[in-house]
Amino acid sequence: EILPRADWVGFDVKAPFERYRHVTGANGGAAVRRSLAHLLARGTPCEIRCTADESLLSPEDARRMAAQLAGLGVRRLVLQTVRGADGVARPVGEAFIAAAAEIERIELR
């Protein structure tokens, strides 16, 4: 109901849809897929992003996630660095970036 009122949406994808329970502790992959498909179909300007935590996501996970996102029409993905308990950002590994190559444009933050 709120989406028609939004002028922009930031949408986090945590993992390949089938691995949501592993990463978040809750089943939600199917709901996330439906929500993202709805957002993209609506055409609302958005940013799709993922925190690249290589302690939770392998390069293979990144590859599957990128393929799933590309299949839904995502062409730009922002990979966010994860911060440790000390607050220090851990760099995104090259293998993770390369694995996300299904997406046309990858940005790092």
C-alpha positions in Angstrom: 0.0 0.0 0.0 2.9 2.4 0.7 4.9 1.7 -2.4 2.9 4.1 -4.7 3.8 6.9 -2.3 7.5 6.2 -2.3 9.9 8.1 -4.6 12.8 5.8 -3.9 13.4 2.5 -2.1 16.6 1.0 -0.7 16.2 -2.8 -0.9 18.7 -5.2 0.9 19.1 -8.7 -0.3 20.9 -10.8 2.3 21.6 -14.0 0.4 20.5 -16.3 -2.4 16.8 -16.8 -1.7 17.1 -20.4 -0.7 19.8 -19.5 1.9 17.9 -16.8 3.8 17.4 -19.0 6.9 21.2 -19.6 7.0 22.0 -15.9 6.9 19.1 -14.3 8.7 17.8 -17.1 11.0 14.3 -16.8 9.4 12.6 -18.2 6.4 12.0 -15.3 4.1 13.6 -15.9 0.8 10.3 -16.5 -1.1 8.8 -13.3 0.4 11.9 -11.3 -0.4 11.8 -12.6 -4.0 8.1 -11.6 -4.3 8.7 -8.2 -2.8 11.6 -7.4 -5.1 9.7 -8.6 -8.2 6.8 -6.3 -7.2 9.2 -3.4 -6.6 10.9 -3.9 -10.0 7.6 -4.4 -11.8 6.3 -1.1 -10.4 9.2 0.8 -11.7 9.9 2.7 -8.4 13.5 4.1 -8.4 15.5 1.8 -6.2 18.9 0.6 -5.1 19.4 -3.1 -4.6 22.2 -3.9 -2.2 23.9 -6.7 -0.3 26.3 -6.6 2.6 29.2 -8.7 1.3 30.0 -10.7 4.5 32.2 -13.5 3.3 31.8 -15.2 6.7 28.2 -15.9 5.7 28.3 -15.9 1.9 30.7 -17.8 -0.3 31.6 -16.7 -3.8 29.2 -19.5 -5.0 26.4 -17.9 -2.9 27.2 -14.5 -4.5 27.1 -16.1 -8.0 23.7 -17.7 -7.3 22.3 -14.5 -5.8 23.5 -12.4 -8.7 21.9 -14.9 -11.2 18.7 -14.7 -9.2 18.7 -10.9 -9.1 19.6 -10.7 -12.8 16.7 -13.0 -13.6 14.4 -10.6 -11.9 15.7 -7.7 -13.9 18.3 -6.2 -11.5 21.1 -4.6 -13.5 23.0 -2.7 -10.7 24.0 -4.1 -7.3 25.7 -2.2 -4.5 28.0 -4.4 -2.4 28.3 -3.0 1.0 31.3 -3.8 3.2 30.7 -5.5 6.5 32.0 -4.0 9.7 33.4 -6.2 12.4 32.5 -5.9 16.1 35.4 -3.4 16.3 33.7 -1.2 13.7 36.4 -1.7 11.2 35.2 -2.3 7.6 36.4 -5.6 6.1 37.2 -5.3 2.3 35.0 -7.1 -0.2 37.1 -9.9 -1.7 37.8 -10.1 -5.4 36.3 -13.6 -5.6 33.0 -12.2 -4.2 33.0 -9.3 -6.7 33.9 -11.6 -9.6 31.1 -14.0 -8.6 28.5 -11.2 -8.8 29.4 -10.7 -12.5 25.8 -11.7 -13.6 24.9 -8.1 -12.7 26.0 -5.5 -15.3 27.2 -2.9 -12.8 28.5 -3.5 -9.3 29.3 -0.7 -7.0 31.3 -1.0 -3.8 30.6 1.0 -0.6 
